[in-house]
Amino acid sequence: MRIALFVTCLGDTLYPETGKATVELLERLGHEVVFPAAQTCCGQMHANSGYRDEALALTRRFERIFGDYEAVVSPSSSCVGHVREHAPAIAPRVFELSELLVHRLGVEDVGASFPHRVAYHPTCHSLRVTKVGDAPLRLLRNVRGLELVQLERAEECCGFGGTFAVKNAETSAAILADKCDAIEASGAEFCTAVDGSCLLQIGGGLARRPTAVGALHLAEILASTGAP
């Protein structure tokens, strides 16, 4: 299958390794991955901030740039959720990575190896907007050497919420503290999720603690083969 990568603003700026891992994984599975260089923001952050006209213009641009591809993948359920809600013409062909693998391609074992204890944080968008279900868990359970540990109150928000973390910093920090407490209590070495924005929040919280727990995107775990 020929798949277009929508890398997202945050991914391109802060987590390019996540986009690279997505490409590496899909190519390893035999697919052709292309990167439309004209892509820009999908408009989600504008919509979240009340700039509806600007958001709509960017969403229409997204439709033009990605409209001819059989499938579009993004390692961000929040951006995929925005596109699905506001770009109905292309919505059925836009996928978050885990749902593309499990629900569209029918793959649950991607040949990954990651010998670590991992806790999975189901992000708010993946639960309630893209509704990826247990696709990430099904993929993680088939990673060689990986021990999937239970995260208490896993479905609670991490406190990021896009502009919420900026406009309501104290509340966001309190929510994040609860999430970090749960991650540390799980005994995990890594916390993973399908949204880089939430991992930015969680990773920042963990980094300010005397802990060795890291935050790592699902794509990077799935792309890992355990090779040096």
ChimeraX attribute file (.defattr): number of C-alpha atoms within 10 A of each C-alpha:
attribute: neighborCount
match mode: 1-to-1
recipient: residues
	/A:1	13
	/A:2	13
	/A:3	20
	/A:4	22
	/A:5	25
	/A:6	29
	/A:7	25
	/A:8	21
	/A:9	16
	/A:10	15
	/A:11	20
	/A:12	14
	/A:13	9
	/A:14	12
	/A:15	17
	/A:16	14
	/A:17	14
	/A:18	24
	/A:19	21
	/A:20	17
	/A:21	20
	/A:22	23
	/A:23	23
	/A:24	18
	/A:25	23
	/A:26	20
	/A:27	14
	/A:28	13
	/A:29	14
	/A:30	10
	/A:31	14
	/A:32	13
	/A:33	20
	/A:34	14
	/A:35	14
	/A:36	13
	/A:37	9
	/A:38	9
	/A:39	18
	/A:40	16
	/A:41	18
	/A:42	26
	/A:43	24
	/A:44	23
	/A:45	17
	/A:46	16
	/A:47	15
	/A:48	15
	/A:49	12
	/A:50	10
	/A:51	13
	/A:52	14
	/A:53	12
	/A:54	14
	/A:55	21
	/A:56	18
	/A:57	12
	/A:58	19
	/A:59	21
	/A:60	16
	/A:61	19
	/A:62	21
	/A:63	18
	/A:64	12
	/A:65	16
	/A:66	21
	/A:67	16
	/A:68	11
	/A:69	15
	/A:70	14
	/A:71	21
	/A:72	26
	/A:73	24
	/A:74	25
	/A:75	27
	/A:76	28
	/A:77	29
	/A:78	26
	/A:79	25
	/A:80	26
	/A:81	22
	/A:82	21
	/A:83	24
	/A:84	19
	/A:85	11
	/A:86	18
	/A:87	19
	/A:88	11
	/A:89	12
	/A:90	20
	/A:91	19
	/A:92	13
	/A:93	18
	/A:94	27
	/A:95	28
	/A:96	24
	/A:97	26
	/A:98	30
	/A:99	23
	/A:100	20
	/A:101	21
	/A:102	18
	/A:103	14
	/A:104	13
	/A:105	12
	/A:106	10
	/A:107	16
	/A:108	19
	/A:109	16
	/A:110	20
	/A:111	16
	/A:112	21
	/A:113	19
	/A:114	20
	/A:115	15
	/A:116	15
	/A:117	17
	/A:118	27
	/A:119	27
	/A:120	24
	/A:121	27
	/A:122	25
	/A:123	26
	/A:124	21
	/A:125	21
	/A:126	23
	/A:127	14
	/A:128	13
	/A:129	16
	/A:130	21
	/A:131	16
	/A:132	22
	/A:133	14
	/A:134	15
	/A:135	18
	/A:136	25
	/A:137	16
	/A:138	15
	/A:139	22
	/A:140	27
	/A:141	14
	/A:142	16
	/A:143	22
	/A:144	18
	/A:145	14
	/A:146	17
	/A:147	17
	/A:148	18
	/A:149	17
	/A:150	17
	/A:151	21
	/A:152	15
	/A:153	11
	/A:154	16
	/A:155	14
	/A:156	15
	/A:157	19
	/A:158	26
	/A:159	24
	/A:160	24
	/A:161	19
	/A:162	16
	/A:163	12
	/A:164	14
	/A:165	18
	/A:166	12
	/A:167	10
	/A:168	13
	/A:169	14
	/A:170	12
	/A:171	15
	/A:172	19
	/A:173	17
	/A:174	12
	/A:175	17
	/A:176	24
	/A:177	17
	/A:178	15
	/A:179	25
	/A:180	20
	/A:181	13
	/A:182	18
	/A:183	26
	/A:184	19
	/A:185	12
	/A:186	18
	/A:187	15
	/A:188	23
	/A:189	18
	/A:190	22
	/A:191	26
	/A:192	27
	/A:193	24
	/A:194	27
	/A:195	26
	/A:196	25
	/A:197	21
	/A:198	27
	/A:199	22
	/A:200	18
	/A:201	20
	/A:202	26
	/A:203	20
	/A:204	15
	/A:205	18
	/A:206	23
	/A:207	13
	/A:208	8
	/A:209	11
	/A:210	7
	/A:211	10
	/A:212	11
	/A:213	20
	/A:214	17
	/A:215	23
	/A:216	22
	/A:217	25
	/A:218	25
	/A:219	25
	/A:220	20
	/A:221	25
	/A:222	25
	/A:223	22
	/A:224	20
	/A:225	17
	/A:226	12
	/A:227	6
	/A:228	4
